[in-house]
Amino acid sequence: MNSEILFFDSNVCVGKRGRKHRLEMWKTEDVLKVMDQCGVGAALVYSGWAKDYSPKYGNERLTEELNKSDRLYGCYTVLPNQPGDFFDPEEMLRNLRSKKMVAARMFPRSHTYIPDTRTMGGIYKVLQREHIPLFVDASEISMQELASVLDEYRDLNVVLTGLSWSMERMLFPVMDDFPNLHIDFSTLQTNRIIEVMYERYGAERLIFGSGMPMKSLGAARAFIDYGQIPLEAKKKIAGGNLCRLTGVKNIPSTEVKNDFIAKEASEGKPMSVFVFDSHAHFLEEGGNCGTGRMMIGGDIHNMVKLNDLMGVDKYVVAPWLGIWTDSEAGNEAVLSMCRQYPKKVLGYVLIDPNYVEDVEKEAKKYHLEHGMPGVKMLYARTGVRYNDPVYDPWWKIANENNLFALMDYGSYPTFLEDVEELAIRYPNVSFFLDHAGRSFAAAEENAYYAKKYPNIYLQLTYTTVPQGLIEYLCNEGLADKVLYGTDAPMRDPRPQLTWVAFARLSLEEKKKILGENMQRILNRCFTF
């Protein structure tokens, strides 16, 4: 770890919260252990009780949690007091100060109020006057509401958390107009977003935040550790900006208490172990946009550079054009990519039977003539179930040649049942359950099928990067069945890599997930 970069996580929840999966972390003691595991010195924490039950009650409980470590700083939950169930603004300020909290957070949607001046003006005025930053999650406020608050209270520092990738065309105009708006990257995992936003806004308004314990703290580090921005900018984003906003001093320097893979990641070094991305989607030559979403540097040449930065050795590519609109043009595009980078790039074949009249001919061309080992279908775009008879000739070719298939669950009501049927019918095909680690509920369900069928595997990639989920899958005996993937450039590949790198796993398990499992599957392809 670069000892000059001190990490201060701006977005952590502690305490009990509603609708928590039984496997999800919630205890403060466990949060502190993960901070050690990932080399994060301090955290700004809010109360799960305050969000999901009562701000008054939750703020009191948060005080108890803060006493467990001097590395934790409190984020006080505010509530408008018109019914008389909270505090008037000045009394609220005294209560916040008495608890030694350094920031505030509001939950307009969860607590059922409109965050306008009529409702919240008194609280905004006090926070602005006292230079107390206000945090709000993107799920709790619309961009129009946020812009109205920022316009009226231009000295109130607001930190927007949890804004998803693909929302940049909503975010950037507001960022352009209001220099008092700051942003975290817990969910904003757009390709090269850290470089784009640094170039556009500088470092001062960018904040390190993880969304822990629901999301992976290690994944959140990636944009800083592997960011192609100056060291001084990294120092500000990692902790300096949050210290300035909250008045916190002296964030401790904490070593990464993990293995050499995590330490390499913490230093932004290419992985020295073998890494094989089983799920990537590059754009056409010079492409920066797919389906209207920002994917800056999403073409094959720029993505090769980014993968080289991380030390990724190989990747299987399904071009975004082929997935979303034109499978025939997409197959030609990926063929070109494979020819340009034959030691790094392998191809997924896509066939949309709504356009392609001879599925068997298309499959033979790209699998048998050009040696592409991957099968990719997307029900969400074709509306054709994966076990539809139209695909039978394709599955026969895949089975005869021991190929692998990337199976996306999106918008597919009978997904697992259909994959199960295919796994039985075509035992030589390796089936990847895509986004199998998107949540603990999904992981439990997908793990059942991976245990039951030797040819079903679990692919991790997803923006939610749940903390502890990879460890759960390995504890279930599935280390040989879990595959690293990124979905790049739909999302930036760096957080997906460090989700694995910082996990609490054995070296052998990490090596399997990062590359060895996928290479073993590839070695079977086209063997007779």
C-alpha positions as CSV (number, residue, x, y, z in Angstrom):
1,M,0.0,0.0,0.0
2,N,1.2,3.5,-0.8
3,S,1.6,4.9,2.8
4,E,0.9,8.4,1.5
5,I,-2.7,7.4,0.6
6,L,-4.9,7.3,3.7
7,F,-8.4,5.8,3.2
8,F,-11.4,7.3,4.9
9,D,-14.6,5.5,3.8
10,S,-17.5,7.9,3.6
11,N,-20.4,5.4,3.2
12,V,-20.7,2.7,5.8
13,C,-23.7,1.4,7.7
14,V,-23.6,-0.3,11.1
15,G,-26.3,-1.8,13.2
16,K,-29.5,-3.7,12.3
17,R,-31.5,-2.9,9.3
18,G,-34.6,-4.2,7.7
19,R,-34.8,-6.8,5.0
20,K,-31.2,-8.0,5.6
21,H,-30.3,-11.4,4.3
22,R,-29.2,-13.7,7.0
23,L,-25.7,-14.0,5.5
24,E,-25.1,-10.2,5.2
25,M,-22.8,-8.6,7.7
26,W,-24.1,-5.9,10.1
27,K,-22.0,-5.9,13.3
28,T,-19.5,-3.0,13.9
29,E,-16.9,-5.5,15.0
30,D,-17.1,-7.2,11.6
31,V,-16.9,-3.9,9.7
32,L,-13.7,-3.1,11.6
33,K,-12.2,-6.5,10.6
34,V,-12.9,-5.8,6.9
35,M,-11.3,-2.3,7.3
36,D,-8.2,-4.1,8.5
37,Q,-8.4,-6.7,5.7
38,C,-8.6,-3.9,3.1
39,G,-6.2,-1.4,4.7
40,V,-8.8,1.4,5.4
41,G,-8.0,3.6,8.3
42,A,-11.3,5.2,9.2
43,A,-15.0,5.2,8.3
44,L,-17.9,7.6,8.4
45,V,-20.8,5.5,9.6
46,Y,-24.6,5.9,9.8
47,S,-27.1,3.8,11.7
48,G,-29.2,1.1,10.2
49,W,-31.6,1.6,13.0
50,A,-31.9,5.3,12.1
51,K,-32.7,4.5,8.5
52,D,-35.1,1.6,8.9
53,Y,-36.7,2.4,12.3
54,S,-36.3,5.8,13.9
55,P,-33.7,8.6,13.5
56,K,-33.8,9.5,17.2
57,Y,-33.5,5.9,18.4
58,G,-30.9,5.1,15.7
59,N,-28.7,8.1,16.4
60,E,-28.6,7.0,20.1
61,R,-27.6,3.4,19.1
62,L,-25.0,4.8,16.7
63,T,-23.3,6.5,19.7
64,E,-22.8,3.1,21.3
65,E,-21.3,1.7,18.2
66,L,-18.9,4.6,17.7
67,N,-17.5,3.9,21.2
68,K,-16.1,0.6,19.9
69,S,-13.3,2.3,17.9
70,D,-11.7,5.7,17.5
71,R,-11.5,4.9,13.8
72,L,-15.3,5.4,13.4
73,Y,-17.0,8.8,12.9
74,G,-20.7,9.4,13.1
75,C,-23.1,10.4,10.4
76,Y,-26.2,11.8,12.1
77,T,-29.6,11.0,10.5
78,V,-31.9,14.0,10.2
79,L,-35.7,14.2,10.0
80,P,-38.1,17.2,9.5
81,N,-39.9,17.8,12.8
82,Q,-43.3,19.2,11.7
83,P,-45.2,16.4,13.6
84,G,-43.0,17.0,16.7
85,D,-41.3,13.5,16.6
86,F,-37.7,14.7,16.2
87,F,-35.9,18.0,17.0
88,D,-36.3,21.6,15.8
89,P,-33.2,22.6,13.8
90,E,-31.2,24.3,16.5
91,E,-32.0,21.6,19.0
92,M,-31.0,19.0,16.4
93,L,-27.7,20.8,16.0
94,R,-27.0,20.6,19.8
95,N,-27.9,16.9,19.8
96,L,-25.6,16.2,16.8
97,R,-22.8,18.1,18.5
98,S,-23.3,16.3,21.9
99,K,-22.9,13.0,20.1
100,K,-19.7,14.2,18.4
101,M,-20.9,13.4,15.0
102,V,-19.3,15.1,12.0
103,A,-21.8,14.8,9.2
104,A,-25.5,14.4,8.5
105,R,-27.6,12.1,6.3
106,M,-31.2,12.2,5.2
107,F,-33.6,9.5,3.8
108,P,-36.5,11.3,2.2
109,R,-38.0,8.3,0.4
110,S,-37.6,5.9,3.3
111,H,-39.0,8.4,5.8
112,T,-41.8,9.7,3.5
113,Y,-41.2,13.4,3.0
114,I,-40.3,15.8,0.2
115,P,-36.8,17.2,0.6
116,D,-37.8,20.7,-0.4
117,T,-37.3,24.0,1.4
118,R,-40.8,24.0,2.8
119,T,-40.1,20.8,4.6
120,M,-36.3,20.8,5.2
121,G,-35.3,24.4,4.9
122,G,-34.6,24.9,8.6
123,I,-32.3,21.9,8.7
124,Y,-30.5,22.9,5.5
125,K,-29.8,26.4,6.9
126,V,-28.3,25.0,10.1
127,L,-26.1,22.5,8.2
128,Q,-25.0,25.1,5.8
129,R,-24.2,27.6,8.5
130,E,-22.2,25.1,10.6
131,H,-20.4,23.6,7.5
132,I,-21.7,20.1,8.2
133,P,-21.9,18.0,5.0
134,L,-25.2,16.3,4.1
135,F,-25.2,12.8,2.6
136,V,-28.1,11.4,0.6
137,D,-28.3,8.3,-1.4
138,A,-29.5,8.5,-5.0
139,S,-32.3,6.1,-4.2
140,E,-33.7,8.7,-1.8
141,I,-33.8,11.8,-4.0
142,S,-34.5,12.7,-7.6
143,M,-32.0,14.7,-9.6
144,Q,-34.6,17.5,-9.9
145,E,-35.1,17.6,-6.1
146,L,-31.3,17.5,-5.6
147,A,-30.7,20.4,-8.0
148,S,-33.4,22.5,-6.3
149,V,-31.7,22.0,-2.9
150,L,-28.2,22.8,-4.3
151,D,-29.5,25.9,-6.1
152,E,-31.0,27.4,-2.9
153,Y,-28.3,26.4,-0.5
154,R,-25.1,26.9,-2.5
155,D,-22.8,26.8,0.6
156,L,-24.3,23.5,1.8
157,N,-21.9,20.6,0.9
158,V,-23.9,17.7,-0.4
159,V,-22.5,14.2,-1.0
160,L,-24.5,12.0,-3.3
161,T,-24.0,8.3,-2.7
162,G,-25.1,5.2,-4.6
163,L,-25.7,6.7,-8.0
164,S,-25.5,3.9,-10.5
165,W,-23.4,3.7,-13.6
166,S,-25.3,4.7,-16.8
167,M,-26.7,7.8,-15.0
168,E,-23.9,10.2,-16.1
169,R,-26.1,12.2,-18.4
170,M,-28.3,13.0,-15.4
171,L,-25.4,13.6,-13.0
172,F,-23.0,15.7,-15.1
173,P,-25.3,18.7,-15.8
174,V,-26.0,19.0,-12.1
175,M,-22.3,18.6,-11.3
176,D,-21.6,21.3,-13.9
177,D,-23.9,23.8,-12.2
178,F,-23.3,23.2,-8.5
179,P,-19.8,23.1,-7.2
180,N,-21.2,22.1,-3.7
181,L,-22.2,18.7,-5.0
182,H,-19.8,15.8,-4.3
183,I,-20.1,12.2,-5.4
184,D,-19.0,8.7,-4.2
185,F,-18.2,5.7,-6.4
186,S,-19.9,2.9,-4.4
187,T,-22.2,2.1,-7.4
188,L,-21.0,4.6,-10.0
189,Q,-18.7,2.0,-11.7
190,T,-18.8,3.3,-15.2
191,N,-15.8,2.4,-17.4
192,R,-13.0,4.9,-16.7
193,I,-15.3,7.0,-14.6
194,I,-12.6,8.1,-12.2
195,E,-10.4,9.5,-15.0
196,V,-13.3,11.1,-16.8
197,M,-14.6,12.9,-13.7
198,Y,-11.1,13.9,-12.6
199,E,-10.5,15.4,-16.0
200,R,-13.8,17.3,-15.9
201,Y,-14.1,18.3,-12.3
202,G,-10.7,17.9,-10.6
203,A,-10.2,15.8,-7.5
204,E,-11.9,18.0,-4.8
205,R,-15.5,16.8,-5.3
206,L,-14.8,13.1,-5.6
207,I,-15.2,11.0,-2.5
208,F,-14.1,7.4,-1.6
209,G,-17.2,5.4,-0.4
210,S,-17.9,1.7,-0.4
211,G,-21.5,1.1,0.7
212,M,-20.2,-1.4,3.2
213,P,-21.3,-3.8,4.6
214,M,-23.8,-4.4,1.8
215,K,-21.0,-3.8,-0.8
216,S,-17.3,-4.8,-1.0
217,L,-14.8,-2.4,0.6
218,G,-12.0,-4.0,-1.5
219,A,-13.9,-3.3,-4.7
220,A,-14.3,0.3,-3.8
221,R,-10.5,0.8,-3.5
222,A,-10.0,-0.1,-7.2
223,F,-10.6,3.3,-8.7
224,I,-7.9,4.8,-6.4
225,D,-5.4,2.0,-6.4
226,Y,-5.6,1.5,-10.2
227,G,-6.7,5.0,-11.1
228,Q,-4.7,6.7,-13.9
229,I,-4.7,10.0,-12.0
230,P,-1.9,11.9,-10.1
231,L,-0.9,10.8,-6.6
232,E,-2.1,14.1,-5.1
233,A,-5.6,13.5,-6.6
234,K,-5.7,10.0,-5.2
235,K,-4.8,11.3,-1.7
236,K,-7.7,13.8,-1.8
237,I,-10.2,11.3,-3.1
238,A,-9.2,8.5,-0.7
239,G,-9.6,10.5,2.4
240,G,-8.4,14.1,2.2
241,N,-11.6,15.5,0.8
242,L,-13.8,13.9,3.4
243,C,-11.4,15.1,6.2
244,R,-11.8,18.6,4.8
245,L,-15.6,18.4,4.7
246,T,-16.0,16.9,8.2
247,G,-13.1,18.5,10.0
248,V,-11.6,15.1,10.9
249,K,-7.9,15.1,11.5
250,N,-5.2,12.4,11.5
251,I,-6.6,9.4,9.7
252,P,-4.4,6.4,10.7
253,S,-2.3,4.6,8.1
254,T,-3.4,1.0,8.1
255,E,-1.5,-1.9,6.4
256,V,-3.4,-4.4,4.4
257,K,-3.8,-7.5,6.5
258,N,-4.2,-9.9,3.6
259,D,-2.1,-11.9,1.2
260,F,0.2,-10.7,-1.6
261,I,-2.6,-10.6,-4.2
262,A,-4.4,-8.0,-2.1
263,K,-1.2,-6.1,-1.5
264,E,-0.4,-6.0,-5.2
265,A,-3.9,-4.6,-5.8
266,S,-3.5,-2.0,-3.0
267,E,-0.3,-0.8,-4.7
268,G,-2.0,-0.7,-8.2
269,K,0.3,-3.3,-9.5
270,P,-0.5,-5.8,-12.3
271,M,-1.5,-9.2,-10.8
272,S,1.4,-11.6,-10.7
273,V,-1.0,-14.5,-10.8
274,F,-2.8,-15.7,-13.9
275,V,-6.0,-13.8,-14.5
276,F,-8.7,-14.8,-17.1
277,D,-11.8,-12.6,-17.5
278,S,-14.6,-14.9,-18.5
279,H,-17.1,-12.2,-19.4
280,A,-16.3,-9.0,-21.3
281,H,-18.1,-6.9,-23.9
282,F,-15.9,-4.5,-25.9
283,L,-17.2,-1.9,-28.3
284,E,-16.3,-1.5,-32.0
285,E,-13.2,0.4,-33.1
286,G,-13.2,3.9,-31.5
287,G,-16.4,3.2,-29.6
288,N,-17.3,5.2,-26.5
289,C,-21.0,4.6,-26.2
290,G,-23.3,1.5,-26.1
291,T,-27.1,1.7,-25.9
292,G,-26.8,5.4,-25.1
293,R,-24.6,4.6,-22.0
294,M,-21.2,6.2,-21.5
295,M,-18.5,3.6,-22.1
296,I,-15.4,5.8,-22.6
297,G,-12.4,3.9,-23.9
298,G,-14.6,0.8,-24.5
299,D,-13.0,-0.3,-27.7
300,I,-10.6,-3.3,-27.8
301,H,-7.4,-1.3,-27.8
302,N,-8.2,0.8,-24.8
303,M,-9.6,-2.2,-22.9
304,V,-6.4,-4.1,-23.6
305,K,-4.4,-1.3,-22.0
306,L,-6.7,-1.2,-19.0
307,N,-6.4,-5.0,-18.6
308,D,-2.6,-4.8,-18.9
309,L,-2.7,-2.2,-16.1
310,M,-4.4,-4.8,-13.9
311,G,-2.4,-7.8,-15.1
312,V,-5.3,-9.6,-16.8
313,D,-3.9,-12.2,-19.2
314,K,-6.9,-13.4,-21.2
315,Y,-10.5,-12.4,-21.7
316,V,-13.5,-13.8,-23.6
317,V,-15.3,-11.1,-25.6
318,A,-18.9,-10.8,-26.6
319,P,-19.1,-7.4,-28.5
320,W,-21.8,-5.0,-27.3
321,L,-23.0,-4.5,-30.8
322,G,-23.8,-8.2,-31.2
323,I,-25.4,-8.5,-27.8
324,W,-27.7,-5.5,-28.2
325,T,-28.5,-5.1,-31.8
326,D,-26.8,-7.0,-34.6
327,S,-25.4,-10.5,-33.8
328,E,-24.0,-11.0,-37.3
329,A,-22.0,-7.7,-37.3
330,G,-21.0,-8.5,-33.7
331,N,-19.5,-11.8,-34.7
332,E,-17.4,-10.2,-37.3
333,A,-16.2,-7.6,-34.8
334,V,-15.1,-10.1,-32.3
335,L,-13.4,-12.1,-35.0
336,S,-11.4,-9.0,-35.8
337,M,-10.5,-8.5,-32.1
338,C,-9.3,-12.1,-31.8
339,R,-7.1,-11.7,-34.9
340,Q,-5.6,-8.5,-33.5
341,Y,-4.8,-9.9,-30.1
342,P,-4.6,-13.7,-30.6
343,K,-2.8,-14.3,-27.3
344,K,-5.3,-12.4,-25.2
345,V,-8.8,-12.4,-26.8
346,L,-11.2,-15.2,-27.3
347,G,-14.7,-14.9,-28.7
348,Y,-18.3,-15.6,-27.7
349,V,-20.5,-16.3,-30.6
350,L,-24.0,-14.6,-30.7
351,I,-26.8,-15.7,-32.9
352,D,-30.1,-13.9,-32.9
353,P,-32.7,-16.2,-34.6
354,N,-35.0,-13.3,-35.2
355,Y,-32.5,-12.2,-37.9
356,V,-30.3,-15.2,-38.7
357,E,-32.2,-17.8,-40.8
358,D,-29.7,-20.6,-40.6
359,V,-28.5,-20.9,-37.0
360,E,-26.5,-24.1,-37.6
361,K,-24.5,-22.5,-40.5
362,E,-23.7,-19.4,-38.4
363,A,-22.6,-21.6,-35.4
364,K,-20.4,-23.8,-37.6
365,K,-18.7,-20.7,-39.2
366,Y,-17.6,-19.1,-36.0
367,H,-17.1,-22.1,-33.8
368,L,-15.6,-24.6,-36.2
369,E,-14.0,-22.5,-38.9
370,H,-12.7,-19.7,-36.6
371,G,-12.4,-21.5,-33.3
372,M,-14.4,-19.3,-31.1
373,P,-15.1,-21.3,-27.9
374,G,-18.0,-19.4,-26.3
375,V,-21.7,-19.4,-26.7
376,K,-23.7,-16.3,-25.7
377,M,-27.5,-15.9,-25.8
378,L,-29.5,-13.0,-24.3
379,Y,-33.2,-13.6,-23.8
380,A,-33.6,-10.0,-22.7
381,R,-32.9,-8.8,-26.3
382,T,-34.2,-11.7,-28.4
383,G,-37.2,-12.9,-26.4
384,V,-36.2,-16.5,-27.4
385,R,-35.8,-19.0,-24.5
386,Y,-32.4,-20.7,-24.4
387,N,-34.0,-24.2,-24.8
388,D,-36.1,-23.2,-27.8
389,P,-35.8,-25.8,-30.6
390,V,-34.4,-23.1,-32.9
391,Y,-31.1,-23.4,-30.9
392,D,-30.9,-27.2,-31.0
393,P,-28.3,-27.3,-33.8
394,W,-26.2,-24.8,-32.0
395,W,-26.3,-26.7,-28.7
396,K,-25.4,-29.9,-30.6
397,I,-22.3,-28.3,-32.0
398,A,-21.4,-26.9,-28.5
399,N,-21.8,-30.3,-26.9
400,E,-19.8,-32.1,-29.5
401,N,-16.9,-29.7,-29.0
402,N,-17.0,-29.2,-25.2
403,L,-17.7,-25.5,-25.5
404,F,-18.8,-23.1,-22.8
405,A,-21.9,-20.9,-22.6
406,L,-22.6,-17.6,-20.9
407,M,-26.2,-17.7,-19.6
408,D,-27.7,-14.3,-18.6
409,Y,-30.8,-14.4,-16.3
410,G,-32.1,-10.9,-17.1
411,S,-35.9,-10.7,-17.7
412,Y,-36.1,-14.4,-18.0
413,P,-38.9,-16.0,-15.9
414,T,-37.8,-19.6,-16.3
415,F,-34.1,-19.1,-16.4
416,L,-32.8,-21.6,-13.9
417,E,-35.3,-24.3,-15.0
418,D,-34.3,-23.9,-18.6
419,V,-30.5,-24.0,-17.8
420,E,-31.0,-27.1,-15.7
421,E,-32.8,-28.8,-18.7
422,L,-29.9,-27.8,-21.0
423,A,-27.2,-28.9,-18.5
424,I,-28.8,-32.4,-18.5
425,R,-29.3,-32.6,-22.2
426,Y,-25.8,-31.3,-23.1
427,P,-23.4,-32.6,-20.4
428,N,-20.3,-31.6,-22.3
429,V,-21.2,-27.9,-22.4
430,S,-19.9,-25.8,-19.5
431,F,-22.8,-23.5,-18.5
432,F,-22.0,-20.2,-16.7
433,L,-24.7,-18.7,-14.5
434,D,-24.1,-15.1,-15.2
435,H,-24.2,-12.5,-12.3
436,A,-24.5,-15.4,-9.9
437,G,-23.0,-13.2,-7.1
438,R,-25.3,-10.3,-7.4
439,S,-26.9,-10.9,-4.0
440,F,-26.8,-13.5,-1.3
441,A,-30.2,-14.7,-2.2
442,A,-29.1,-15.2,-5.8
443,A,-25.9,-16.9,-4.7
444,E,-27.7,-19.4,-2.5
445,E,-30.1,-20.3,-5.3
446,N,-27.3,-20.5,-8.0
447,A,-25.1,-22.5,-5.6
448,Y,-27.7,-25.2,-5.4
449,Y,-27.4,-25.8,-9.2
450,A,-23.6,-25.6,-9.2
451,K,-23.5,-28.3,-6.6
452,K,-26.0,-30.5,-8.3
453,Y,-24.6,-30.4,-11.8
454,P,-20.9,-30.8,-12.7
455,N,-21.2,-28.6,-15.8
456,I,-22.8,-25.6,-14.1
457,Y,-20.5,-22.8,-13.0
458,L,-21.0,-19.5,-11.2
459,Q,-19.8,-16.2,-12.6
460,L,-19.4,-13.3,-10.2
461,T,-19.6,-10.0,-12.1
462,Y,-22.1,-7.4,-10.9
463,T,-22.2,-3.8,-9.6
464,T,-23.5,-4.8,-6.2
465,V,-20.2,-6.6,-5.3
466,P,-21.7,-7.9,-1.9
467,Q,-19.2,-8.0,0.9
468,G,-18.4,-11.6,2.0
469,L,-20.3,-13.3,-0.9
470,I,-17.3,-14.8,-2.5
471,E,-16.2,-16.2,0.8
472,Y,-19.7,-17.8,1.2
473,L,-19.4,-19.6,-2.1
474,C,-16.0,-21.0,-1.3
475,N,-17.2,-22.0,2.2
476,E,-19.9,-24.0,0.3
477,G,-17.2,-26.0,-1.4
478,L,-17.5,-24.2,-4.8
479,A,-14.0,-22.7,-5.2
480,D,-13.6,-24.8,-8.3
481,K,-16.9,-23.5,-9.8
482,V,-16.5,-19.7,-9.3
483,L,-15.3,-17.6,-12.3
484,Y,-13.9,-14.0,-12.4
485,G,-15.6,-11.8,-14.9
486,T,-16.2,-8.1,-15.4
487,D,-18.9,-7.2,-17.9
488,A,-16.5,-4.5,-19.1
489,P,-16.9,-1.9,-20.5
490,M,-20.6,-1.8,-19.4
491,R,-19.0,-1.4,-16.0
492,D,-15.3,-0.7,-15.2
493,P,-13.3,-3.9,-14.7
494,R,-11.2,-2.7,-11.8
495,P,-13.7,-3.0,-8.9
496,Q,-14.6,-6.5,-10.2
497,L,-11.0,-7.5,-9.9
498,T,-10.4,-6.1,-6.4
499,W,-13.7,-7.6,-5.2
500,V,-11.8,-10.9,-5.5
501,A,-8.3,-9.6,-4.7
502,F,-9.3,-8.3,-1.2
503,A,-11.6,-11.2,-0.3
504,R,-10.7,-13.3,2.8
505,L,-9.8,-16.4,0.9
506,S,-6.8,-18.7,0.6
507,L,-4.3,-18.1,-2.1
508,E,-5.4,-21.3,-3.8
509,E,-9.0,-20.2,-3.9
510,K,-8.1,-16.8,-5.3
511,K,-5.9,-18.3,-8.0
512,K,-8.7,-20.6,-9.0
513,I,-11.3,-17.9,-9.2
514,L,-9.1,-15.3,-11.0
515,G,-8.0,-17.6,-13.8
516,E,-7.3,-21.3,-13.2
517,N,-10.9,-22.4,-13.3
518,M,-11.6,-20.6,-16.6
519,Q,-8.4,-21.9,-18.2
520,R,-9.3,-25.5,-17.2
521,I,-12.7,-25.0,-18.9
522,L,-11.0,-23.6,-22.0
523,N,-8.6,-26.5,-22.2
524,R,-11.5,-28.9,-22.8
525,C,-12.8,-26.9,-25.8
526,F,-12.4,-28.6,-29.2
527,T,-11.0,-31.8,-27.7
528,F,-12.5,-34.9,-29.2
